[in-house]
Amino acid sequence: MIEVTSFHELAELELNEAVEYYESQVKGLGIAFLIEVERSTNLIQQNPEASPRILKVIRRKILRRFPYSILYSIVDHSIRILAIANQKRRPFYWRGRK
Protein backbone atom coordinates (compact mmCIF):
# COMPACT_ATOMS: atom_id res chain seq x y z
CA MET A 1 0.00 0.00 0.00
CA ILE A 2 1.30 3.45 -0.95
CA GLU A 3 0.49 6.36 1.33
CA VAL A 4 -0.94 9.65 0.15
CA THR A 5 1.97 11.90 0.96
CA SER A 6 0.62 15.25 -0.12
CA PHE A 7 -2.26 17.32 -1.41
CA HIS A 8 -1.66 20.16 -3.82
CA GLU A 9 -2.66 23.33 -1.97
CA LEU A 10 -5.41 24.01 -4.52
CA ALA A 11 -6.74 20.46 -4.10
CA GLU A 12 -7.05 21.13 -0.36
CA LEU A 13 -8.91 24.35 -1.12
CA GLU A 14 -11.24 22.53 -3.55
CA LEU A 15 -11.97 19.87 -0.93
CA ASN A 16 -12.73 22.43 1.78
CA GLU A 17 -14.93 24.50 -0.54
CA ALA A 18 -16.91 21.44 -1.65
CA VAL A 19 -17.45 20.33 1.96
CA GLU A 20 -18.64 23.82 2.90
CA TYR A 21 -20.94 24.02 -0.13
CA TYR A 22 -22.60 20.65 0.47
CA GLU A 23 -22.93 21.34 4.18
CA SER A 24 -24.64 24.67 3.40
CA GLN A 25 -27.13 22.86 1.15
CA VAL A 26 -28.10 20.06 3.54
CA LYS A 27 -26.80 19.55 7.07
CA GLY A 28 -24.59 16.46 7.09
CA LEU A 29 -24.07 16.35 3.31
CA GLY A 30 -20.65 18.01 3.59
CA ILE A 31 -19.56 15.32 6.04
CA ALA A 32 -20.91 12.65 3.68
CA PHE A 33 -18.83 14.18 0.88
CA LEU A 34 -15.72 14.15 3.07
CA ILE A 35 -16.33 10.50 4.01
CA GLU A 36 -16.65 9.60 0.31
CA VAL A 37 -13.38 11.38 -0.48
CA GLU A 38 -11.67 9.50 2.37
CA ARG A 39 -13.12 6.17 1.15
CA SER A 40 -11.91 6.84 -2.38
CA THR A 41 -8.50 7.96 -1.14
CA ASN A 42 -8.17 4.71 0.81
CA LEU A 43 -9.00 2.75 -2.35
CA ILE A 44 -6.35 4.71 -4.23
CA GLN A 45 -3.80 3.86 -1.54
CA GLN A 46 -4.68 0.17 -1.68
CA ASN A 47 -4.39 -0.07 -5.45
CA PRO A 48 -3.01 3.16 -6.92
CA GLU A 49 -2.79 1.88 -10.48
CA ALA A 50 -6.44 0.73 -10.64
CA SER A 51 -7.78 4.11 -11.74
CA PRO A 52 -7.37 4.94 -15.42
CA ARG A 53 -4.77 7.37 -16.67
CA ILE A 54 -6.20 10.47 -18.26
CA LEU A 55 -2.85 12.07 -19.03
CA LYS A 56 0.67 10.66 -19.02
CA VAL A 57 1.09 10.27 -15.26
CA ILE A 58 -2.25 11.54 -13.95
CA ARG A 59 -5.02 9.16 -12.92
CA ARG A 60 -8.67 9.82 -12.11
CA LYS A 61 -10.79 8.18 -9.40
CA ILE A 62 -14.47 9.08 -9.79
CA LEU A 63 -16.45 9.45 -6.57
CA ARG A 64 -19.59 7.36 -6.19
CA ARG A 65 -22.18 9.71 -4.74
CA PHE A 66 -20.97 13.06 -5.93
CA PRO A 67 -20.05 14.57 -9.32
CA TYR A 68 -16.37 14.84 -8.37
CA SER A 69 -13.12 13.10 -9.25
CA ILE A 70 -9.84 12.78 -7.41
CA LEU A 71 -6.95 13.47 -9.78
CA TYR A 72 -3.61 12.15 -8.62
CA SER A 73 -0.16 11.06 -9.67
CA ILE A 74 2.16 8.36 -8.38
CA VAL A 75 5.72 9.59 -7.99
CA ASP A 76 8.56 7.77 -6.25
CA HIS A 77 6.25 5.41 -4.34
CA SER A 78 4.04 8.22 -3.11
CA ILE A 79 0.66 9.58 -4.14
CA ARG A 80 0.09 13.28 -4.75
CA ILE A 81 -3.50 14.50 -4.93
CA LEU A 82 -3.59 17.20 -7.59
CA ALA A 83 -7.28 18.13 -7.65
CA ILE A 84 -10.68 17.41 -6.17
CA ALA A 85 -12.42 18.26 -9.42
CA ASN A 86 -16.08 18.94 -10.01
CA GLN A 87 -16.93 16.97 -13.16
CA LYS A 88 -19.46 19.58 -14.27
CA ARG A 89 -16.91 22.40 -14.47
CA ARG A 90 -14.44 23.08 -17.22
CA PRO A 91 -12.26 20.03 -17.90
CA PHE A 92 -8.51 20.02 -17.41
CA TYR A 93 -8.44 23.31 -15.49
CA TRP A 94 -5.96 21.65 -13.13
CA ARG A 95 -3.37 20.97 -15.84
CA GLY A 96 0.05 22.17 -14.82
CA ARG A 97 -0.30 21.19 -11.18
CA LYS A 98 2.51 19.11 -9.76
C-alpha positions in Angstrom: 0.0 0.0 0.0 1.3 3.4 -0.9 0.5 6.4 1.3 -0.9 9.7 0.2 2.0 11.9 1.0 0.6 15.3 -0.1 -2.3 17.3 -1.4 -1.7 20.2 -3.8 -2.7 23.3 -2.0 -5.4 24.0 -4.5 -6.7 20.5 -4.1 -7.1 21.1 -0.4 -8.9 24.3 -1.1 -11.2 22.5 -3.5 -12.0 19.9 -0.9 -12.7 22.4 1.8 -14.9 24.5 -0.5 -16.9 21.4 -1.7 -17.5 20.3 2.0 -18.6 23.8 2.9 -20.9 24.0 -0.1 -22.6 20.6 0.5 -22.9 21.3 4.2 -24.6 24.7 3.4 -27.1 22.9 1.2 -28.1 20.1 3.5 -26.8 19.6 7.1 -24.6 16.5 7.1 -24.1 16.4 3.3 -20.7 18.0 3.6 -19.6 15.3 6.0 -20.9 12.6 3.7 -18.8 14.2 0.9 -15.7 14.2 3.1 -16.3 10.5 4.0 -16.7 9.6 0.3 -13.4 11.4 -0.5 -11.7 9.5 2.4 -13.1 6.2 1.1 -11.9 6.8 -2.4 -8.5 8.0 -1.1 -8.2 4.7 0.8 -9.0 2.8 -2.3 -6.3 4.7 -4.2 -3.8 3.9 -1.5 -4.7 0.2 -1.7 -4.4 -0.1 -5.5 -3.0 3.2 -6.9 -2.8 1.9 -10.5 -6.4 0.7 -10.6 -7.8 4.1 -11.7 -7.4 4.9 -15.4 -4.8 7.4 -16.7 -6.2 10.5 -18.3 -2.9 12.1 -19.0 0.7 10.7 -19.0 1.1 10.3 -15.3 -2.3 11.5 -14.0 -5.0 9.2 -12.9 -8.7 9.8 -12.1 -10.8 8.2 -9.4 -14.5 9.1 -9.8 -16.4 9.5 -6.6 -19.6 7.4 -6.2 -22.2 9.7 -4.7 -21.0 13.1 -5.9 -20.0 14.6 -9.3 -16.4 14.8 -8.4 -13.1 13.1 -9.2 -9.8 12.8 -7.4 -7.0 13.5 -9.8 -3.6 12.1 -8.6 -0.2 11.1 -9.7 2.2 8.4 -8.4 5.7 9.6 -8.0 8.6 7.8 -6.2 6.3 5.4 -4.3 4.0 8.2 -3.1 0.7 9.6 -4.1 0.1 13.3 -4.8 -3.5 14.5 -4.9 -3.6 17.2 -7.6 -7.3 18.1 -7.7 -10.7 17.4 -6.2 -12.4 18.3 -9.4 -16.1 18.9 -10.0 -16.9 17.0 -13.2 -19.5 19.6 -14.3 -16.9 22.4 -14.5 -14.4 23.1 -17.2 -12.3 20.0 -17.9 -8.5 20.0 -17.4 -8.4 23.3 -15.5 -6.0 21.6 -13.1 -3.4 21.0 -15.8 0.1 22.2 -14.8 -0.3 21.2 -11.2 2.5 19.1 -9.8 
